[in-house]
Amino acid sequence: MRLLILGGSWFLGRTLISDALARGWEVTAFSRGKSGQPPAGAAHVVGDRRKEGDLQRLTEAGPWDAVIDTSAYEPIDVARVTAALGNHVEQYVLVSTVSAYQNWPGLPVDESSPLWPSSPELTEDSPELANLTPTGHYGTLKSGCEDAATEGAKRSLIVRPGVILGPGEYVGRGLKLLKRAERGGRWLLPAPADQPIQPIDVRDVSTFLLDSIEAKRDGVFNLVAPAGYATYGDLIEICLELTGRRAEPVWVDPQWLDEHGVAQWTEMPLWRTPEGTWHVDGRRAAEAGLVCRPLADTLRDFKSALGQNGIVDHPRQAEHGMEADREAELLTAWDKAEWSEVR
Ligand SMILES: NC(=O)c1ccc[n+]([C@@H]2O[C@H](COP(=O)([O-])OP(=O)(O)OC[C@H]3O[C@@H](n4cnc5c(N)ncnc54)[C@H](OP(=O)(O)O)[C@@H]3O)[C@@H](O)[C@H]2O)c1
């Protein structure tokens, strides 16, 4: 199998390359060389997907049976590539996101739920997008990327992952949760502990994509862990277990946290109260063979990758987690609030 990865030097792209090489596939990575190198064993074409000349040069390294696009953020990113690759590739796999759904995270979604309206000329700087939330902005552009893939490719597979965790995760979610658990003491957390969550391991995304290429699968699939997979309490328990049980969870009313300005999704990673956040229907992918490994394996392997390779540095990490002083102040305020309520 000959595979082209658009990206390949970073998180999902790196995982895909390692897994494809382990299957004996021939792999080409295309990236600018700004975010490191792809794993050894892949051919690397250095270039910018936003430059026509670089894309023309890329076609000389083809043809390929499939391309997996991990680095499209504007519709034109996809349109340029499908136009340049044309007959050089049989199948186009676009990694989109659950943010492409107009109603996510507000409402539960499945693959038939409406996407953000988009159009081919929208870019990250389009004034039409200026008033959208960050999720709406990102989702609108990704929805346009999906249209471009469907229209421009011979055969397309579109996947919409939710939160991706696992070795190499750089956003700061796994990192800040483990660091907080390691710091010990009383740990401010959002109740209820039995809130279901659906993060997916990067290696399970990769396996599904490579299996799908082998099966010549097309269509659209949400990629999330199944309902009943794990709770927020499980996530915390795993972090405690991995760090020697130094911290003591204090589960706090989520409305109170909101009233005290605690930022959902970032200050408290993976905490988000809208009803649909963790109600993404993943049955279609599960029926097609997606298997999600236990969350404990994901976090354990993330931690050991940190031990081996160090932290994968990224600016987004700064917005995740809560400063120790702020947490201490909030805990004191919560203790007072609880005290006055109970008595
Ligand atoms: N992380 C999550 O939780 C999550 C959740 C849902 C969906 N997704 C989707 O999953 C996909 C993969 O995410 P990721 O975090 O692994 O990677 P990413 O940050 O989206 O992609 C980075 C890769 O693309 C390359 N790249 C970026 N701009 C490029 C350009 N102009 N020309 C050529 N190469 C370029 C980078 O290398 P260079 O910088 O060296 O060029 C790097 O290899 C994304 O499409 C994202 O939307 C992620």
The ligand as an SDF file (V2000), in Angstrom:
LIG
                    3D

 48 52  0  0  0  0  0  0  0  0999 V2000
   -6.0180   16.9510   18.7420 N   0  0  0  0  0  0  0  0  0  0  0  0
   -7.3150   16.7220   18.8830 C   0  0  0  0  0  0  0  0  0  0  0  0
   -7.8340   16.4920   19.9890 O   0  0  0  0  0  0  0  0  0  0  0  0
   -8.1920   16.6930   17.6380 C   0  0  0  0  0  0  0  0  0  0  0  0
   -9.5670   16.4760   17.7890 C   0  0  0  0  0  0  0  0  0  0  0  0
  -10.3690   16.4110   16.6560 C   0  0  0  0  0  0  0  0  0  0  0  0
   -9.8120   16.5640   15.4030 C   0  0  0  0  0  0  0  0  0  0  0  0
   -8.4740   16.8100   15.2690 N   0  0  0  0  0  0  0  0  0  0  0  0
   -7.9050   16.9610   13.9280 C   0  0  0  0  0  0  0  0  0  0  0  0
   -6.8660   16.0100   13.7910 O   0  0  0  0  0  0  0  0  0  0  0  0
   -5.9350   16.4690   12.8120 C   0  0  0  0  0  0  0  0  0  0  0  0
   -4.5430   16.1960   13.2970 C   0  0  0  0  0  0  0  0  0  0  0  0
   -4.2770   16.9920   14.3980 O   0  0  0  0  0  0  0  0  0  0  0  0
   -2.8200   17.0500   14.9890 P   0  0  0  0  0  0  0  0  0  0  0  0
   -3.0050   17.8180   16.2370 O   0  0  0  0  0  0  0  0  0  0  0  0
   -2.2170   15.7210   15.0260 O   0  0  0  0  0  0  0  0  0  0  0  0
   -1.9530   17.8440   13.9040 O   0  0  0  0  0  0  0  0  0  0  0  0
   -1.9870   19.3420   13.3620 P   0  0  0  0  0  0  0  0  0  0  0  0
   -1.3840   20.2470   14.3630 O   0  0  0  0  0  0  0  0  0  0  0  0
   -3.3070   19.6760   12.8500 O   0  0  0  0  0  0  0  0  0  0  0  0
   -1.0690   19.2070   12.0590 O   0  0  0  0  0  0  0  0  0  0  0  0
    0.2330   19.4720   12.1200 C   0  0  0  0  0  0  0  0  0  0  0  0
    0.9630   18.7530   10.9610 C   0  0  0  0  0  0  0  0  0  0  0  0
    0.6610   19.3720    9.7100 O   0  0  0  0  0  0  0  0  0  0  0  0
    1.8300   19.9540    9.1600 C   0  0  0  0  0  0  0  0  0  0  0  0
    1.4540   21.2150    8.5360 N   0  0  0  0  0  0  0  0  0  0  0  0
    0.8230   22.2580    9.1350 C   0  0  0  0  0  0  0  0  0  0  0  0
    0.6440   23.2680    8.2440 N   0  0  0  0  0  0  0  0  0  0  0  0
    1.1660   22.8380    7.0650 C   0  0  0  0  0  0  0  0  0  0  0  0
    1.2890   23.4220    5.7720 C   0  0  0  0  0  0  0  0  0  0  0  0
    0.8460   24.6640    5.5070 N   0  0  0  0  0  0  0  0  0  0  0  0
    1.8700   22.6950    4.7960 N   0  0  0  0  0  0  0  0  0  0  0  0
    2.3270   21.4520    5.0370 C   0  0  0  0  0  0  0  0  0  0  0  0
    2.2440   20.8420    6.2470 N   0  0  0  0  0  0  0  0  0  0  0  0
    1.6790   21.5240    7.2500 C   0  0  0  0  0  0  0  0  0  0  0  0
    2.7660   20.1120   10.3650 C   0  0  0  0  0  0  0  0  0  0  0  0
    4.1320   20.0990   10.0140 O   0  0  0  0  0  0  0  0  0  0  0  0
    4.9280   21.4770    9.7480 P   0  0  0  0  0  0  0  0  0  0  0  0
    4.5030   22.4520   10.8000 O   0  0  0  0  0  0  0  0  0  0  0  0
    6.3510   21.0620    9.8630 O   0  0  0  0  0  0  0  0  0  0  0  0
    4.5400   21.9070    8.3770 O   0  0  0  0  0  0  0  0  0  0  0  0
    2.4240   18.8580   11.1900 C   0  0  0  0  0  0  0  0  0  0  0  0
    3.0650   17.7100   10.6660 O   0  0  0  0  0  0  0  0  0  0  0  0
   -6.2620   17.9340   12.5660 C   0  0  0  0  0  0  0  0  0  0  0  0
   -6.8710   18.0180   11.2920 O   0  0  0  0  0  0  0  0  0  0  0  0
   -7.2630   18.2970   13.6460 C   0  0  0  0  0  0  0  0  0  0  0  0
   -8.2090   19.2360   13.1720 O   0  0  0  0  0  0  0  0  0  0  0  0
   -7.6540   16.8720   16.3600 C   0  0  0  0  0  0  0  0  0  0  0  0
  1  2  1  0
  2  3  2  0
  2  4  1  0
  4  5  1  0
  4 48  2  0
  5  6  2  0
  6  7  1  0
  7  8  2  0
  8  9  1  0
  8 48  1  0
  9 10  1  0
  9 46  1  0
 10 11  1  0
 11 12  1  0
 11 44  1  0
 12 13  1  0
 13 14  1  0
 14 15  2  0
 14 16  1  0
 14 17  1  0
 17 18  1  0
 18 19  2  0
 18 20  1  0
 18 21  1  0
 21 22  1  0
 22 23  1  0
 23 24  1  0
 23 42  1  0
 24 25  1  0
 25 26  1  0
 25 36  1  0
 26 27  1  0
 26 35  1  0
 27 28  2  0
 28 29  1  0
 29 30  1  0
 29 35  2  0
 30 31  1  0
 30 32  2  0
 32 33  1  0
 33 34  2  0
 34 35  1  0
 36 37  1  0
 36 42  1  0
 37 38  1  0
 38 39  2  0
 38 40  1  0
 38 41  1  0
 42 43  1  0
 44 45  1  0
 44 46  1  0
 46 47  1  0
M  CHG  2   8   1  16  -1
M  END
$$$$
